[in-house]
Amino acid sequence: KVSRLIKVQPDANRISIRQRIERTAESDIPVVLWNISQISGADTVVLPTDKESAFDHGIKALMFDLPPAPQLSACGASHVYAANAGGEHKLGSDSKRGWIAARKAGWLLVERATMEDVGTHPDGGCTVEMYSNGGLGYTEIETLSVEKSLHAGESLQNTLTLECFPAPATTNACDTANAVMTLL
């Protein structure tokens, strides 16, 4: 049984979503709360990275190769992907901060999820992922919970928050990353 309680705050730039999966019968199939926000025409994606990452430089190529510099830039505690540079890439991060952001037409969309520390995240430990197909002008930003095997009556839940902010004028990838970090 899957439920999502969506709360729109009319006086804010925020939507919160309480996500819950409850196992109603025994099964060996594990479950995960995996949210995908689809963005047409995104120009930039910011992924958090941690020094203690299991991935080289905090980023993992999930499909295809890592994009070349300057399409993927390391900016302190994050990496910035230029979605408008073309190509097709899927990247993941195992950062425990649980957020990912996309920039489009002067706006920043920040997606955050509460993280449970007990368990393993999908795709080798990814807490956030992005997919972009420059030819189609299509980008996804994703948050992933731990993957769990539940017994009948047990549940997995988290809270997802989506926020929109005016994006400050930036001159490079690291300026965008710094703007997101300031907002958070």
Disulfide bonds with the S-S distance in Angstrom:
Cys75-Cys174 2.13
